[in-house]
Amino acid sequence: MSTAIVWFRRDLRLTDQPALRAACERHDHVIGVYVHAPAEEGEWAPGGAQRWWLHHALSALRDQFEAAGSQLVIRTGPSEAALRALIAESGATALYWNRLYEPAAISRDQAIKSELRGRGDLAVESFNGGLLTEPGRIATGGGQPYRVFTPFWRNIARAGLDDRARPAPTHIPGLPQGLASERIDDLALLPRIRWDAGLEATWTPGEAGALARLRHFAERILTGYGSHRDRPAVDGTSALSPHLHFGEIGPRQVVAAVHASASADSDSAQTYLSEIGWREFAHHLLYHFPDTPARPLNARFEAFPWRDPDTDAEAAEGLAAWRAGRTGIPLVDAGMRQLWHHGWMHNRVRMVVASFLTKNLRLNWTLGARWFWNTLVDADLASNTLGWQWAGGCGADAAPYFRIFNPVRQGERFDPDGAYVRRWVPELAALESRDIHAPWQAPVSRLAAAGVTLGRDYPHPVIDLGASRKAALAAFEQIKEFSA
């Protein structure tokens, strides 16, 4: 009678779960374990919104294990010590897990694999459960990592996207008797001061919630994805990013659902699949350039003259206003308030608020990345790094630094009737659509008619958009002489 341990991390599902499937196919008993060890993730331990999600995702996985005739074991780290203890208690002869690709996780997992294989009596095997193509297995014709998305994605798509998602096991062989488990509540993942009402009302963590969202997207949204995805007031995106981050659904399942949909051959479907490609590209970059969460990929930006909120009072004021959604720029404020309430922000608006921070306020992109890390339920180190370096002009395939989003024009184009702003900045809800994205330009009479007094009901802009754009371009001129 053989026993295998499956070490769950950010693969909190049963469907298309290769480590779990291997264990169920090869062994008489299967122990699913989650080891809570945030210290092992170093400075990138999960933020508050991620911890909220993790609590509910683990609860959902626990219920799935029980429905399949087993039990999810919860232990606390260090991971190697917890796994060694569980091996000793259970007499397990195999340990399986699905790979992670963040630098700290790679280092830890390689060390554990080496140490435990050294025992000689334990099979240790890892699998790809989180990506279509693993980041170390694709390179340019010259054998180098890709730095531009289009040829990267063309290389992957040329071979055909993997949609071979395997079903969940109908039964998980029961646990050996007497294995102790921590309670999920003992991990203290939920906030002590309950700020999470908006998250509770918005999300359904767990595999069932992920599958329901995927069905909703494939059946009702995908057809219009190409035209609706940039409209923040519309339910026009998949909103699968937190489910993908926690592995409650895998990319093969997403590709399979798109391929099986009525819109499979449409431009919308191809556009959406390319967004899955950006997730793959983000992991490719982080794997090959592990310093990028803290350092720009484009080395010339090491010398960029960012404003320092620790020494510049106006910069500090701007940063605080940006975080609070009180910049006086309605589209920016709407996005930052949605972030706080939902733990998520529409992607078009993410680009706008990131451009405003890095180019209008001229604050280092790492300040924005850190704030997103603490507030996003889908805060993924690879995607967060790629997005912020793209916005700051200092990463791979980045928006040129001189491309500066105008939040007024962006609002007028993608939120033309102001529905998104009206929802998240209700103090402006009575403004006419022509005024809602730039209330400081509206006549006092129209502001008064809407019950708005700037500086009382809604702030004046913290910065002049035109002047700050010129200052950003002048700052960029200072580093153009450095080689990239």
C-alpha positions in Angstrom: 0.0 0.0 0.0 1.8 3.2 -1.2 1.1 6.7 -0.1 1.8 9.9 -2.0 1.8 13.5 -0.7 0.6 16.3 -3.1 1.9 19.7 -2.0 -0.7 22.3 -2.9 0.5 25.9 -3.4 -1.2 28.2 -6.0 -2.9 25.3 -7.7 -6.0 25.1 -5.6 -8.2 23.0 -7.8 -8.9 19.3 -8.6 -9.5 19.7 -12.4 -6.5 19.5 -14.7 -4.2 19.2 -11.6 -1.3 17.1 -12.9 0.4 16.5 -9.6 -2.9 15.3 -8.0 -3.7 13.2 -11.0 -0.3 11.4 -10.9 -0.7 10.7 -7.2 -4.3 9.3 -7.7 -3.2 7.1 -10.6 0.0 5.7 -9.0 -0.8 5.3 -5.3 -3.2 3.7 -2.8 -3.4 6.7 -0.5 -3.1 10.4 -1.4 -2.5 13.2 1.1 -3.2 16.7 -0.1 -1.4 19.2 2.0 -1.2 23.0 2.0 1.8 24.4 3.9 1.4 28.0 5.0 4.9 29.6 4.9 4.6 33.2 3.8 8.0 34.1 5.1 9.5 31.9 2.4 8.2 34.4 -0.2 10.4 37.1 1.3 9.4 40.6 0.5 6.6 39.3 -1.8 4.6 37.5 0.8 0.8 37.8 0.0 -0.8 41.2 0.6 -4.0 41.7 2.5 -6.4 41.2 -0.5 -4.5 38.0 -1.5 -4.7 36.7 2.1 -8.5 37.2 2.0 -8.8 35.3 -1.2 -6.5 32.5 0.1 -8.6 31.9 3.1 -11.7 31.4 1.0 -9.9 29.4 -1.7 -8.5 27.0 0.9 -12.0 26.6 2.5 -13.4 25.7 -1.0 -10.6 23.2 -1.6 -11.1 21.6 1.8 -14.8 21.1 0.9 -13.8 19.6 -2.5 -11.5 17.1 -0.8 -14.2 16.1 1.6 -16.7 15.6 -1.2 -14.1 13.4 -2.9 -13.8 11.2 0.2 -10.6 12.7 1.6 -9.3 15.6 3.7 -7.0 18.5 3.0 -4.2 18.7 5.5 -3.1 22.2 6.6 0.3 22.7 8.1 2.5 25.7 8.8 6.1 26.2 7.6 9.0 26.1 7.2 7.9 24.0 4.2 10.7 21.5 4.2 10.3 20.7 7.9 6.5 20.4 7.5 6.9 18.1 4.6 9.5 15.9 6.4 7.2 15.6 9.3 4.3 14.6 7.2 6.4 12.0 5.3 7.5 10.5 8.7 4.0 10.4 10.0 2.4 8.9 6.9 5.2 6.6 5.6 4.8 8.3 2.2 7.0 7.1 -0.6 6.3 10.0 -3.1 6.0 13.7 -3.0 4.4 15.6 -5.9 3.8 19.3 -6.6 3.1 21.7 -9.5 5.9 24.2 -10.3 6.0 27.9 -9.4 8.2 30.3 -11.3 8.9 33.2 -8.9 12.6 33.4 -8.0 12.1 32.7 -4.2 9.8 29.7 -5.0 12.3 28.3 -7.6 15.1 28.5 -5.1 13.1 26.9 -2.3 11.7 24.1 -4.4 15.0 23.2 -5.9 16.5 22.9 -2.5 13.7 20.8 -1.1 13.8 18.5 -4.2 17.5 18.0 -3.8 17.3 17.4 -0.1 14.4 14.9 -0.2 15.6 13.0 -3.2 18.9 12.5 -1.3 17.0 10.3 1.2 17.0 7.6 -1.4 13.5 6.2 -0.4 11.3 9.0 -1.7 10.2 9.8 -5.2 10.0 13.6 -5.7 8.5 14.9 -8.9 7.1 18.3 -10.1 4.8 19.1 -12.9 3.6 22.0 -15.0 0.2 22.9 -13.8 0.1 26.6 -14.3 1.3 27.6 -17.8 0.8 26.6 -21.4 4.5 26.6 -22.0 7.1 26.7 -19.3 9.4 29.8 -19.4 12.6 27.9 -19.7 11.5 26.0 -22.8 11.1 28.8 -25.3 13.8 31.1 -26.8 14.6 33.2 -29.8 16.4 31.7 -32.8 19.6 32.9 -31.1 18.8 31.0 -27.9 18.0 34.2 -25.9 14.9 35.0 -23.9 12.3 37.0 -25.7 11.9 40.7 -24.8 9.1 41.4 -27.3 5.6 39.9 -27.0 4.6 39.4 -30.6 7.3 37.0 -31.7 7.1 35.2 -28.3 3.4 34.6 -28.7 3.7 33.7 -32.4 6.3 31.0 -31.4 3.9 29.5 -28.9 0.7 29.8 -31.1 2.4 28.3 -34.1 2.5 24.9 -32.5 -1.1 25.2 -31.4 -2.3 26.1 -27.9 -2.6 23.3 -25.5 -6.2 22.7 -24.6 -5.9 19.2 -23.2 -7.4 19.8 -19.8 -7.8 16.6 -17.8 -10.9 16.0 -15.6 -10.9 16.0 -11.9 -10.6 12.7 -10.1 -14.0 11.4 -9.0 -12.4 9.9 -5.9 -9.3 10.8 -3.9 -7.9 7.7 -2.1 -8.4 8.2 1.7 -5.8 9.4 4.2 -3.9 7.3 6.6 -5.4 7.5 10.0 -4.3 10.0 12.6 -2.9 12.9 10.6 -3.2 16.2 12.3 -4.2 19.4 10.5 -4.3 23.1 11.4 -7.6 24.9 11.0 -7.8 27.4 8.2 -9.0 30.0 10.7 -5.7 29.5 12.6 -3.8 30.9 9.7 -5.3 34.3 10.5 -5.7 35.3 6.8 -8.8 37.4 7.2 -8.5 41.1 8.2 -9.0 41.9 11.9 -10.8 45.1 10.9 -13.3 43.9 8.3 -12.7 46.1 5.3 -13.5 43.2 3.0 -17.3 43.7 2.4 -16.7 44.7 -1.2 -14.6 41.6 -1.9 -17.3 39.4 -0.3 -19.9 40.9 -2.5 -17.8 40.7 -5.7 -16.0 37.4 -5.7 -16.5 33.7 -5.3 -13.1 32.2 -4.6 -12.6 28.5 -5.3 -12.7 26.2 -8.3 -16.5 26.3 -8.6 -16.5 30.1 -8.8 -13.7 30.0 -11.4 -15.6 27.5 -13.6 -18.8 29.5 -13.3 -17.0 32.7 -14.3 -15.4 30.9 -17.3 -18.7 29.6 -18.5 -20.3 33.0 -18.1 -17.4 34.5 -20.1 -17.4 31.9 -22.9 -21.2 31.9 -23.4 -22.1 35.6 -22.9 -19.1 37.9 -23.1 -16.5 36.4 -25.5 -18.4 37.3 -28.7 -18.1 41.0 -27.9 -14.8 40.9 -26.2 -12.9 42.7 -28.9 -15.2 45.7 -28.8 -16.1 45.7 -25.1 -12.9 44.9 -23.3 -11.8 48.5 -23.0 -15.1 49.8 -21.6 -14.7 49.8 -17.8 -18.4 50.3 -17.1 -19.3 47.1 -19.1 -18.9 43.5 -18.0 -16.7 42.9 -21.0 -13.7 41.0 -19.6 -13.2 37.5 -18.2 -12.3 38.6 -14.7 -10.5 35.3 -14.4 -7.1 36.8 -13.2 -7.5 36.0 -9.5 -8.7 32.5 -10.2 -5.7 31.9 -12.5 -3.3 33.4 -10.0 -4.5 31.0 -7.2 -4.7 28.1 -9.7 -8.4 27.6 -9.2 -8.5 27.2 -12.9 -5.6 26.4 -15.3 -4.8 28.0 -18.7 -5.5 24.8 -20.6 -9.1 24.9 -19.3 -9.4 28.5 -20.4 -8.1 27.7 -23.9 -10.4 24.6 -24.1 -13.4 26.7 -23.2 -12.5 29.3 -25.9 -11.9 26.6 -28.5 -15.2 25.0 -27.7 -17.2 28.3 -27.8 -19.4 29.5 -30.6 -17.0 32.4 -31.0 -13.8 30.2 -31.3 -12.9 31.5 -34.8 -13.6 35.1 -34.2 -11.2 38.0 -33.8 -12.5 38.4 -30.3 -11.4 34.9 -29.4 -7.9 35.4 -30.8 -7.7 38.8 -29.0 -8.6 37.1 -25.7 -6.2 34.2 -26.2 -3.4 36.8 -26.7 -4.2 38.1 -23.3 -3.5 34.6 -21.9 -0.3 35.0 -23.9 0.7 38.1 -22.0 0.4 36.1 -18.8 2.8 33.5 -20.3 5.1 36.3 -21.4 5.1 37.8 -17.9 6.3 34.5 -16.4 8.9 34.1 -19.2 10.4 37.5 -18.3 10.4 37.0 -14.6 12.0 33.6 -15.0 14.8 34.9 -17.1 15.2 38.3 -15.4 14.5 37.6 -11.7 15.6 41.1 -10.5 12.9 42.9 -12.4 10.4 43.2 -9.5 12.7 45.8 -8.0 14.9 46.9 -10.9 14.0 48.1 -14.4 14.8 45.7 -17.3 15.9 48.8 -19.3 19.0 49.7 -17.4 19.0 53.4 -18.5 16.0 53.9 -16.1 18.4 53.3 -13.2 19.3 56.9 -13.7 15.8 58.3 -14.2 15.1 61.3 -12.0 12.0 60.1 -10.2 10.5 62.4 -7.6 11.1 61.1 -4.0 8.0 61.2 -1.7 10.3 60.8 1.3 11.9 64.2 0.6 9.4 66.0 -1.7 6.2 67.1 0.1 4.3 67.6 -3.2 5.3 64.1 -4.3 4.2 62.6 -1.0 0.9 64.5 -1.3 0.4 63.2 -4.8 1.2 59.6 -3.8 -1.3 59.8 -0.9 -4.0 61.2 -3.2 -3.4 58.6 -5.8 -3.7 55.8 -3.2 -6.9 57.2 -1.8 -8.6 58.0 -5.1 -8.5 61.7 -4.4 -6.3 63.1 -7.2 -9.1 65.3 -8.7 -8.8 63.4 -11.9 -12.1 61.4 -12.1 -11.0 58.4 -14.1 -7.9 57.9 -12.0 -9.9 58.2 -8.8 -12.6 55.9 -10.0 -10.0 53.2 -10.7 -8.3 53.6 -7.4 -11.6 53.4 -5.5 -12.7 50.3 -7.5 -9.3 48.8 -6.5 -10.0 49.4 -2.8 -13.6 48.1 -3.0 -13.2 45.1 -5.3 -9.5 44.2 -4.9 -9.4 44.5 -8.7 -9.4 47.1 -11.4 -10.3 47.1 -15.1 -7.2 46.7 -17.2 -7.7 49.8 -19.3 -8.0 51.8 -16.1 -4.9 50.1 -14.7 -2.9 51.5 -17.6 -4.4 55.0 -17.0 -3.7 55.1 -13.2 -0.2 53.6 -13.8 0.7 56.2 -16.4 -0.6 59.0 -14.1 1.6 57.8 -11.3 4.8 57.3 -13.3 4.5 60.1 -15.8 2.3 62.8 -14.4 3.3 62.4 -10.8 6.7 61.1 -11.9 6.9 58.6 -9.1 8.9 55.4 -9.3 6.9 52.5 -10.8 7.9 50.3 -7.8 5.7 52.5 -5.6 2.7 51.6 -7.7 3.7 47.9 -7.9 3.9 47.7 -4.1 0.5 49.3 -3.7 -1.1 47.0 -6.2 0.6 44.0 -4.5 -1.1 44.9 -1.2 -4.6 45.7 -2.7 -5.2 43.4 -5.7 -6.7 40.0 -5.2 -4.9 39.0 -8.5 -1.5 40.4 -7.5 0.8 38.1 -9.4 4.5 38.9 -9.2 5.1 38.2 -12.9 2.1 40.1 -14.3 2.4 43.0 -11.8 6.0 43.5 -12.7 5.4 43.4 -16.4 2.4 45.8 -16.2 4.2 48.4 -14.1 7.4 48.2 -16.1 5.3 48.5 -19.3 3.6 51.6 -17.9 6.8 53.2 -16.7 8.5 52.6 -20.0 11.3 50.6 -18.5 10.5 47.0 -19.3 10.2 44.5 -22.1 8.0 45.6 -25.0 7.2 48.6 -22.9 5.1 51.6 -23.8 7.6 54.3 -24.8 8.2 56.7 -22.0 6.9 59.5 -24.2 3.6 57.7 -24.5 1.6 59.4 -21.7 -2.0 58.5 -21.3 -4.3 61.6 -21.0 -6.9 60.4 -18.4 -9.4 62.9 -19.7 -9.2 61.7 -23.3 -9.2 58.1 -22.1 -12.3 58.7 -20.1 -14.1 60.4 -23.0 -13.2 57.6 -25.3 -13.8 54.5 -23.1 -16.3 55.9 -20.6 -18.2 58.4 -22.8 -21.3 58.7 -20.8 -19.4 58.7 -17.5 -21.1 55.5 -16.1 -17.9 54.2 -14.6 -16.9 57.5 -13.0 -20.5 58.0 -11.7 -20.4 54.6 -10.0 -17.1 55.0 -8.2 -17.0 58.8 -7.8 -20.6 59.4 -6.7 -20.0 63.0 -5.7 -19.8 63.8 -9.4 -22.7 61.7 -10.5 -25.0 64.6 -11.3 -22.5 66.2 -13.7 -23.2 66.3 -17.4 -21.3 63.8 -19.4 -19.4 66.6 -21.1 -18.0 67.7 -17.7 -17.5 64.5 -15.8 -14.0 63.7 -16.9 -12.6 67.2 -16.4 -14.8 69.0 -13.8 -12.2 71.7 -13.3 -12.8 72.8 -16.9 -16.6 73.1 -16.4 -18.3 76.5 -15.9 -19.1 77.2 -12.2 -22.8 77.4 -13.2 -22.9 73.7 -14.4 -20.9 72.6 -11.4 -23.4 74.4 -9.1 -26.3 72.8 -10.9 -24.8 69.4 -10.2 -24.2 70.3 -6.5 -20.4 70.2 -6.9 -18.0 72.7 -5.4 -14.4 71.9 -6.3 -12.2 71.9 -3.2 -15.2 71.0 -1.0 -17.1 68.1 -2.6 -14.3 66.9 -4.9 -10.7 68.0 -4.9 -9.0 70.2 -7.4 -6.4 68.2 -9.5 -3.2 67.5 -7.6 -1.2 68.3 -10.7 -1.6 70.0 -14.0 -1.8 67.3 -16.7 -0.2 69.4 -19.4 2.7 70.8 -17.3 3.4 67.4 -15.8 3.5 65.8 -19.2 6.2 68.3 -20.3 8.1 67.7 -17.1 8.1 63.9 -17.7 9.4 64.3 -21.2 12.1 66.6 -20.0 13.1 64.1 -17.4 13.3 61.4 -20.0 15.6 63.5 -22.1 18.1 63.3 -19.2 18.6 59.6 -19.6 18.4 59.2 -23.4 22.2 59.4 -23.6 22.5 56.3 -21.5 22.6 53.0 -23.4 19.6 50.8 -22.9 
